[in-house]
Amino acid sequence: MDAQNSAKVNTRKRRKETPGPNGATEEDGIPSKMPRCAIGLRQPAPFSDEIEVDFSKPYVRVTMEEASRGTPCERPVRVYADGIFDLFHSGHARALMQAKNLFPNTYLIVGVCSDELTHNFKGFTVMNENERYDAVQHCRYVDEVVRNAPWTLTPEFLAEHRIDFVAHDDIPYSSAGSDDVYKHIKEAGMFAPTQRTEGISTSDIITRIVRDYDVYARRNLQRGYTAKELNVSFINEKKYHLQERVDKVKKKVKDVEEKSKEFVQKVEEKSIDLIQKWEEKSREFIGSFLEMFGPEGALKHMLKEGKGRMLQAISPRQSPSNSPTRERSPSPSFRWPFSGKTSPPSSPTNLSRHKSAAYDIRYSYLEQNKFGSYVLLAQVQPGLTKNDAYGPQSRQGGHTEESVDP
């Protein structure tokens, strides 16, 4: 029981402490940036049974020290990595990249197990063996592919393919009645550990598909696959079509809501701008209105000034109290514009009364014309009438007016 629990703990995926871009680590040996180049492989990796091997030369393994130091170009370090490689993903590619970069001069051989062996020891696969062979062939780090690779490596297999080291993650791999199928490789000093990529595996991808099965079934139905091809019943097919229509309606409603929100937001922004502009203009208008019509506005000053001028024109002006009195010659006789009679000059009594006055006071007579303005008709001394200002002709017609007294 304890062995099983420890095996479960050991088979858990390792978490990377400081993952780099795309899950890279310092052990991967990937430079952060490199110059762009167009050099690349143009052909897939060959299968091992398609390569001619010169068995006349003896096979001598290199040690870990010799491999790390570097070997001649004609004698690369032959590293072997095996697996199922179902639904070939970036985790597989990164493991092979690490195996390729274990030593300065590495020749990477990858073994892929057959469907029969995999179904017996691990379970059903999504891709068949030919698809898995082809996927590994087109990985840029692979130099050679071994089809129908064994589940457990034997000394005969290692000698046949002249393998120096075996690359795999160092988590114990319990299978085929063994706690670790790589135990004898580790004991022989031929094991070169690699690191697993966190967050990606074939089981994770299958889990995503099973978890969202309805979504992917509807997706494939929409893309033209039949219910029979997807192993979907008639009822489920109709259900998926109905769900697809409902989702389309929901999407349309959501789009309309988003557009309406954007429209409302734009209207609010414009309304705020308009209100701010209106407030600014209203302040300017109110200020201008108060400057013109306020208590101390320009209109009041204009009315005061006009009223003062009018009162100045209507009211008599006073002479200074210390001004000397002087005799005024009698007013000459003249004619009213609307009368044919002339008025005589002022009487001597009036003149003497005028002489004794302390002020030279005159009264003005105005008349409003058809344009609404006032016209000065005459000015008379105190004690005289308007007719006296125009001479004796104005009195001959019998028209009299009362004398004006101060």
Salt bridges, closest charged atoms under 4 A:
ASP28 OD2 - ARG94 NH2 2.52
ASP49 OD2 - ARG147 NH2 2.92
GLU65 OE2 - ARG69 NH1 3.68
ASP115 OD1 - ARG132 NH2 2.56
ASP134 OD1 - HIS138 ND1 3.59
ASP143 OD2 - LYS100 NZ 2.56
GLU144 OE1 - ARG78 NH2 3.90
ASP164 OD2 - ARG75 NH1 3.09
ASP169 OD2 - HIS168 ND1 3.34
ASP169 OD2 - ARG196 NH1 3.61
ASP170 OD1 - ARG14 NH2 2.61
ASP180 OD2 - LYS186 NZ 3.00
GLU198 OE2 - ARG15 NH1 3.81
ASP204 OD2 - LYS13 NZ 2.78
ASP212 OD2 - ARG211 NE 3.79
GLU237 OE2 - HIS241 NE2 3.77
GLU244 OE1 - ARG218 NE 3.60
ASP247 OD2 - ARG218 NH2 1.89
GLU279 OE1 - ARG283 NH2 3.87
GLU305 OE2 - ARG309 NH2 2.73
GLU327 OE2 - LYS355 NZ 2.03
ASP360 OD2 - ARG328 NH1 3.27
ASP388 OD1 - ARG395 NH1 2.34
GLU401 OE2 - LYS386 NZ 3.93
GLU401 OE2 - HIS399 NE2 3.59
ASP405 OD1 - ARG353 NH2 3.27
